């Protein structure tokens, strides 16, 4: 399934990746590996994420090793990535 990353989510991913590369020198590849794995997972099985907002149909998968949530929405012909958010923060406004 096609994945469209909203501009906001793309910016969040870039910012988080830059932080990760500056501060996690013992596992620099972990961020990219986990984000790519999460994207592959939801593309193969869109219903895998926990449904957090029924009305807006927003789902969330946890990237446990790097402690981020990936928020997305399933459409008939594509997935829409809404946000990448650290698990220690309040949930984003979606």
N, CA, C and O atoms as a DFTB+ gen file, in Angstrom:
376 C
 N C O
     1  1       0.847      -1.178       0.000
     2  2       0.000       0.000       0.000
     3  2       0.897       1.247       0.000
     4  3       1.931       1.288       0.666
     5  1       0.482       2.233      -0.746
     6  2       1.247       3.484      -0.837
     7  2       1.200       4.226       0.500
     8  3       0.175       4.236       1.181
     9  1       2.307       4.838       0.856
    10  2       2.392       5.614       2.088
    11  2       2.674       7.068       1.738
    12  3       3.658       7.381       1.068
    13  1       1.799       7.947       2.201
    14  2       2.007       9.390       2.057
    15  2       2.355       9.958       3.428
    16  3       1.615       9.770       4.394
    17  1       3.472      10.647       3.504
    18  2       3.917      11.255       4.752
    19  2       3.577      12.734       4.704
    20  3       4.073      13.466       3.847
    21  1       2.725      13.174       5.632
    22  2       2.385      14.597       5.684
    23  2       3.640      15.420       5.963
    24  3       4.599      14.928       6.557
    25  1       3.622      16.681       5.527
    26  2       4.784      17.555       5.734
    27  2       5.159      17.654       7.198
    28  3       6.340      17.615       7.543
    29  1       4.164      17.781       8.061
    30  2       4.422      17.869       9.510
    31  2       5.169      16.623       9.992
    32  3       6.148      16.729      10.730
    33  1       4.702      15.446       9.572
    34  2       5.343      14.201       9.983
    35  2       6.753      14.101       9.413
    36  3       7.670      13.653      10.102
    37  1       6.933      14.510       8.171
    38  2       8.268      14.475       7.561
    39  2       9.236      15.371       8.327
    40  3      10.392      15.007       8.544
    41  1       8.764      16.528       8.729
    42  2       9.595      17.455       9.519
    43  2       9.937      16.829      10.873
    44  3      11.075      16.928      11.331
    45  1       8.970      16.195      11.506
    46  2       9.205      15.558      12.801
    47  2      10.217      14.418      12.664
    48  3      11.080      14.242      13.523
    49  1      10.107      13.660      11.598
    50  2      11.042      12.558      11.366
    51  2      12.453      13.092      11.158
    52  3      13.406      12.563      11.729
    53  1      12.593      14.136      10.345
    54  2      13.925      14.735      10.115
    55  2      14.525      15.259      11.415
    56  3      15.703      15.031      11.693
    57  1      13.722      15.960      12.213
    58  2      14.205      16.538      13.465
    59  2      14.615      15.444      14.444
    60  3      15.678      15.523      15.060
    61  1      13.772      14.422      14.585
    62  2      14.078      13.327      15.504
    63  2      15.313      12.559      15.042
    64  3      16.135      12.155      15.865
    65  1      15.445      12.358      13.753
    66  2      16.610      11.650      13.214
    67  2      17.894      12.427      13.490
    68  3      18.902      11.853      13.900
    69  1      17.847      13.725      13.262
    70  2      19.035      14.552      13.519
    71  2      19.427      14.491      14.993
    72  3      20.607      14.373      15.321
    73  1      18.443      14.572      15.870
    74  2      18.726      14.477      17.305
    75  2      19.340      13.122      17.619
    76  3      20.329      13.032      18.347
    77  1      18.751      12.076      17.066
    78  2      19.222      10.715      17.328
    79  2      20.685      10.568      16.898
    80  3      21.500      10.027      17.645
    81  1      21.009      11.035      15.727
    82  2      22.379      10.901      15.221
    83  2      23.383      11.699      16.047
    84  3      24.539      11.295      16.176
    85  1      22.950      12.832      16.609
    86  2      23.840      13.627      17.462
    87  2      24.031      13.016      18.845
    88  3      25.088      13.186      19.454
    89  1      23.023      12.306      19.349
    90  2      23.012      11.896      20.750
    91  2      23.063      10.402      21.015
    92  3      23.218       9.997      22.167
    93  1      22.941       9.592      20.018
    94  2      22.931       8.134      20.213
    95  2      24.032       7.482      19.384
    96  3      23.760       6.723      18.453
    97  1      25.257       7.784      19.733
    98  2      26.392       7.302      18.941
    99  2      26.620       5.794      19.032
   100  3      27.317       5.236      18.184
   101  1      26.054       5.117      20.035
   102  2      26.247       3.668      20.148
   103  2      25.292       2.881      19.258
   104  3      25.516       1.696      19.013
   105  1      24.237       3.517      18.775
   106  2      23.277       2.838      17.896
   107  2      22.743       3.823      16.850
   108  3      21.537       4.060      16.780
   109  1      23.626       4.385      16.053
   110  2      23.175       5.410      15.106
   111  2      22.191       4.894      14.063
   112  3      21.372       5.659      13.554
   113  1      22.261       3.604      13.741
   114  2      21.376       3.052      12.718
   115  2      19.986       2.713      13.243
   116  3      19.081       2.446      12.452
   117  1      19.800       2.718      14.539
   118  2      18.538       2.279      15.144
   119  2      17.349       3.111      14.693
   120  3      16.279       2.564      14.426
   121  1      17.516       4.402      14.605
   122  2      16.395       5.266      14.237
   123  2      15.896       4.927      12.834
   124  3      14.713       4.643      12.641
   125  1      16.796       4.958      11.863
   126  2      16.402       4.672      10.480
   127  2      15.824       3.264      10.339
   128  3      14.816       3.061       9.661
   129  1      16.466       2.303      10.982
   130  2      16.005       0.918      10.912
   131  2      14.597       0.769      11.463
   132  3      13.755       0.109      10.854
   133  1      14.338       1.379      12.615
   134  2      13.032       1.230      13.252
   135  2      11.927       1.981      12.510
   136  3      10.804       1.486      12.409
   137  1      12.231       3.153      11.999
   138  2      11.220       3.896      11.233
   139  2      10.888       3.131       9.955
   140  3       9.715       2.985       9.613
   141  1      11.891       2.649       9.255
   142  2      11.653       1.876       8.025
   143  2      10.861       0.611       8.324
   144  3       9.952       0.259       7.572
   145  1      11.192      -0.073       9.406
   146  2      10.467      -1.298       9.770
   147  2       9.004      -0.997      10.089
   148  3       8.118      -1.766       9.717
   149  1       8.751       0.105      10.767
   150  2       7.372       0.484      11.092
   151  2       6.595       0.807       9.821
   152  3       5.435       0.416       9.694
   153  1       7.206       1.505       8.889
   154  2       6.538       1.834       7.631
   155  2       6.234       0.571       6.823
   156  3       5.158       0.450       6.237
   157  1       7.164      -0.350       6.794
   158  2       6.925      -1.623       6.098
   159  2       5.807      -2.405       6.772
   160  3       4.963      -2.996       6.098
   161  1       5.801      -2.406       8.092
   162  2       4.776      -3.121       8.853
   163  2       3.381      -2.595       8.539
   164  3       2.474      -3.374       8.248
   165  1       3.206      -1.282       8.596
   166  2       1.864      -0.742       8.355
   167  2       1.465      -0.855       6.878
   168  3       0.279      -0.962       6.563
   169  1       2.445      -0.832       5.980
   170  2       2.125      -1.007       4.558
   171  2       1.630      -2.425       4.293
   172  3       0.716      -2.630       3.493
   173  1       2.232      -3.397       4.963
   174  2       1.842      -4.799       4.786
   175  2       0.565      -5.150       5.539
   176  3      -0.213      -5.994       5.093
   177  1       0.352      -4.503       6.677
   178  2      -0.806      -4.813       7.520
   179  2      -1.334      -3.518       8.131
   180  3      -1.022      -3.214       9.282
   181  1      -2.125      -2.755       7.388
   182  2      -2.565      -1.432       7.846
   183  2      -3.337      -1.429       9.161
   184  3      -3.331      -0.422       9.870
   185  1      -3.994      -2.522       9.501
   186  2      -4.801      -2.563      10.729
   187  2      -3.979      -2.924      11.962
   188  3      -4.543      -3.077      13.046
   189  1      -2.682      -3.062      11.827
   190  2      -1.843      -3.503      12.942
   191  2      -1.782      -2.478      14.082
   192  3      -1.641      -2.862      15.243
   193  1      -1.885      -1.216      13.775
   194  2      -1.755      -0.168      14.789
   195  2      -2.960      -0.087      15.707
   196  3      -4.087      -0.387      15.312
   197  1      -2.704       0.320      16.923
   198  2      -3.745       0.505      17.925
   199  2      -4.618       1.694      17.510
   200  3      -4.102       2.779      17.244
   201  1      -5.925       1.492      17.456
   202  2      -6.852       2.554      17.073
   203  2      -7.019       3.516      18.249
   204  3      -7.585       3.148      19.279
   205  1      -6.526       4.747      18.097
   206  2      -6.574       5.696      19.207
   207  2      -7.678       6.734      19.061
   208  3      -8.061       7.377      20.038
   209  1      -8.190       6.901      17.844
   210  2      -9.265       7.868      17.628
   211  2     -10.209       7.284      16.582
   212  3      -9.921       7.299      15.386
   213  1     -11.340       6.769      17.056
   214  2     -12.284       6.105      16.171
   215  2     -12.875       7.068      15.144
   216  3     -12.989       6.731      13.966
   217  1     -13.242       8.241      15.584
   218  2     -13.878       9.211      14.689
   219  2     -12.945       9.630      13.555
   220  3     -13.365       9.702      12.400
   221  1     -11.696       9.902      13.876
   222  2     -10.728      10.330      12.850
   223  2      -9.964       9.159      12.242
   224  3      -9.165       9.346      11.324
   225  1     -10.211       7.939      12.758
   226  2      -9.578       6.711      12.256
   227  2      -8.050       6.755      12.371
   228  3      -7.347       6.273      11.483
   229  1      -7.548       7.320      13.441
   230  2      -6.100       7.430      13.640
   231  2      -5.602       6.193      14.377
   232  3      -6.182       5.774      15.379
   233  1      -4.532       5.626      13.871
   234  2      -3.887       4.460      14.477
   235  2      -2.465       4.824      14.902
   236  3      -1.881       5.805      14.443
   237  1      -1.934       3.988      15.801
   238  2      -0.590       4.254      16.318
   239  2       0.174       2.942      16.448
   240  3      -0.352       1.944      16.942
   241  1       1.420       2.964      15.996
   242  2       2.330       1.846      16.259
   243  2       3.467       2.374      17.115
   244  3       3.860       3.536      17.014
   245  1       3.985       1.498      17.956
   246  2       5.073       1.867      18.860
   247  2       6.391       1.367      18.298
   248  3       6.522       0.199      17.930
   249  1       7.362       2.259      18.236
   250  2       8.723       1.910      17.857
   251  2       9.493       1.796      19.167
   252  3      10.161       2.736      19.597
   253  1       9.386       0.639      19.783
   254  2       9.836       0.424      21.152
   255  2      11.300       0.705      21.421
   256  3      11.634       1.300      22.445
   257  1      12.166       0.297      20.538
   258  2      13.601       0.467      20.786
   259  2      13.995       1.934      20.837
   260  3      14.837       2.324      21.646
   261  1      13.392       2.754      19.975
   262  2      13.756       4.169      19.955
   263  2      12.736       5.040      20.700
   264  3      12.909       6.254      20.807
   265  1      11.684       4.414      21.206
   266  2      10.682       5.067      22.056
   267  2       9.932       6.198      21.343
   268  3       9.819       7.311      21.858
   269  1       9.430       5.889      20.164
   270  2       8.585       6.812      19.410
   271  2       7.285       6.122      19.035
   272  3       7.214       4.898      18.931
   273  1       6.258       6.940      18.834
   274  2       4.999       6.486      18.259
   275  2       4.915       7.010      16.833
   276  3       5.335       8.133      16.551
   277  1       4.375       6.203      15.942
   278  2       4.086       6.623      14.587
   279  2       2.568       6.617      14.438
   280  3       1.928       5.573      14.561
   281  1       2.006       7.779      14.176
   282  2       0.565       7.932      14.019
   283  2       0.233       7.963      12.530
   284  3       0.914       8.618      11.741
   285  1      -0.824       7.246      12.163
   286  2      -1.196       7.180      10.761
   287  2      -2.692       6.942      10.597
   288  3      -3.391       6.593      11.548
   289  1      -3.159       7.136       9.384
   290  2      -4.565       6.928       9.040
   291  2      -4.614       6.050       7.794
   292  3      -3.823       6.220       6.866
   293  1      -5.548       5.118       7.791
   294  2      -5.719       4.207       6.661
   295  2      -6.829       4.732       5.752
   296  3      -7.939       5.018       6.200
   297  1      -6.505       4.849       4.486
   298  2      -7.481       5.202       3.461
   299  2      -7.635       3.983       2.547
   300  3      -6.882       3.016       2.670
   301  1      -8.582       4.026       1.655
   302  2      -8.801       2.870       0.778
   303  2      -7.584       2.516      -0.050
   304  3      -7.260       1.339      -0.206
   305  1      -6.909       3.517      -0.580
   306  2      -5.819       3.247      -1.512
   307  2      -4.437       3.675      -1.015
   308  3      -3.446       3.521      -1.728
   309  1      -4.369       4.209       0.200
   310  2      -3.065       4.620       0.723
   311  2      -3.112       4.791       2.248
   312  3      -4.177       4.791       2.864
   313  1      -1.933       4.934       2.822
   314  2      -1.785       5.250       4.243
   315  2      -1.269       6.671       4.348
   316  3      -0.486       7.123       3.512
   317  1      -1.706       7.361       5.363
   318  2      -1.286       8.745       5.585
   319  2      -0.574       8.819       6.936
   320  3      -1.204       8.661       7.981
   321  1       0.726       9.058       6.914
   322  2       1.494       9.204       8.151
   323  2       1.271      10.620       8.662
   324  3       1.537      11.599       7.965
   325  1       0.776      10.709       9.897
   326  2       0.397      12.002      10.468
   327  2       1.460      12.598      11.370
   328  3       1.652      13.813      11.388
   329  1       2.161      11.739      12.130
   330  2       3.081      12.277      13.121
   331  2       4.034      11.203      13.623
   332  3       3.698      10.019      13.646
   333  1       5.218      11.625      14.021
   334  2       6.167      10.796      14.761
   335  2       6.389      11.527      16.065
   336  3       6.786      12.692      16.067
   337  1       6.139      10.855      17.176
   338  2       6.093      11.532      18.461
   339  2       6.786      10.699      19.511
   340  3       6.560       9.490      19.576
   341  1       7.621      11.301      20.336
   342  2       8.306      10.563      21.387
   343  2       7.306      10.105      22.443
   344  3       6.367      10.828      22.776
   345  1       7.516       8.905      22.962
   346  2       6.561       8.327      23.915
   347  2       6.497       9.062      25.239
   348  3       5.519       8.909      25.970
   349  1       7.494       9.848      25.571
   350  2       7.500      10.563      26.848
   351  2       6.713      11.869      26.783
   352  3       6.488      12.507      27.812
   353  1       6.299      12.265      25.600
   354  2       5.582      13.540      25.428
   355  2       4.071      13.307      25.440
   356  3       3.587      12.199      25.208
   357  1       3.343      14.397      25.721
   358  2       1.893      14.333      25.582
   359  2       1.558      13.989      24.151
   360  3       2.302      14.354      23.241
   361  1       0.439      13.285      23.926
   362  2       0.075      12.952      22.546
   363  2      -0.112      14.221      21.701
   364  3      -0.548      15.256      22.205
   365  1       0.222      14.122      20.417
   366  2       0.076      15.288      19.539
   367  2      -1.383      15.564      19.232
   368  3      -2.238      14.689      19.362
   369  1      -1.651      16.781      18.826
   370  2      -3.000      17.131      18.347
   371  2      -3.061      16.720      16.880
   372  3      -2.311      17.220      16.042
   373  1      -3.961      15.808      16.599
   374  2      -4.055      15.295      15.223
   375  2      -5.356      15.710      14.584
   376  3      -5.612      15.372      13.428
